[in-house]
Amino acid sequence: MTRILGVHGVGNHDPHRSAAEAAERLTATWRRHLTAGGAGVRPDDVRVAYWAHHLHRRRRQGPETDPLGLSSAELDVLSALVSEVDATAVRQGRLTLPLRQAIALLAARGGVAVPVMSAFVAVFCREVHAYLGHPSAPGRASARNSVADSIIEHRPRVVIAHSLGSVIAYEALWSRSGPEVDLLVTLGSPLGLPSVVFERLCPAPQDGLGQRPPRVRRWVNLADPGDIVAIPRWLATKFAGVDTDREVSIHSVDFHRAASYLRLPDVARAIAELG
């Protein structure tokens, strides 16, 4: 039996369902994609920890997918993404390009249409800032604790964390004592993103280097070269204890979707190697 706990990424807030219902819906989706990728999982072995509702406590004016409403602090997240594509587009942490040009730059890098990138950027920047904007933000503690609770309750051999979920899983694994985790798989992870993620982690990196969470025996990181969130792709350059750091290829239109990562044979192989 290989118990798997998934930790979802950005863009999964489901205001029309309870947290339990949203978790069940995501669990069914992740189970389907893992199975399609060749992972031999039993239905009861997979569970997804749902945390998005903790970052959406306040109602916002306008649609969540409209980047024009981003605050200055949320735009700092966009600046961090853009600076990795074109350093000349950012000066002293601030964009030197108009917002639409900056998004077009990321769209070209990710190989997707500008409207798709525009909606993604709005959601990503808002959720990253909501979680990492302040170390004592209640949403951060609640999201981290909900994932830590799921780890203790489900006692997984494998934790698979996507996108911002990899940041929350990383902090949750550090936050309290819990069961041994045989395998941590991070997918499209922004853990090493300078300024707005890496330096704000808890625990903070020491001398420019983070550490593999305690009680995690093996860490596999997978990132698509076109995934603008996976910065840097090679997490081993930022963290000690990354056992496998691999560049993978997913469909260009799905440059950051969890489904495309979960179907990778690399994920199934990493799980199968546990025996």
SULUR-V384475 format. One record per run of one state. SS is the DSSP state (H for helix, E for strand, L for the rest). FROM is the first residue (numbers start at 0). TO is the last residue. If there is no record, write none. Layout:
ss->{SS & SS}
from->{FROM & FROM}
to->{TO & TO}
This chain:
ss->{L & E & L & H & L & H & E & L & H & L & H & L & H & L & H & E & L & E & L & H & L & H & L & H & L & E & L & H & L & E & L & E & L & H & L & E & L & E & L & E & L & E & L & H & L & E & L & E & L & H & L & H & L & H & L}
from->{0 & 3 & 7 & 18 & 36 & 42 & 45 & 49 & 51 & 55 & 66 & 69 & 71 & 85 & 86 & 89 & 91 & 93 & 95 & 98 & 110 & 113 & 132 & 137 & 154 & 157 & 162 & 163 & 175 & 180 & 181 & 182 & 187 & 197 & 200 & 205 & 206 & 208 & 211 & 215 & 216 & 218 & 224 & 234 & 237 & 238 & 240 & 243 & 248 & 251 & 254 & 257 & 262 & 264 & 272}
to->{2 & 6 & 17 & 35 & 41 & 44 & 48 & 50 & 54 & 65 & 68 & 70 & 84 & 85 & 88 & 90 & 92 & 94 & 97 & 109 & 112 & 131 & 136 & 153 & 156 & 161 & 162 & 174 & 179 & 180 & 181 & 186 & 196 & 199 & 204 & 205 & 207 & 210 & 214 & 215 & 217 & 223 & 233 & 236 & 237 & 239 & 242 & 247 & 250 & 253 & 256 & 261 & 263 & 271 & 274}
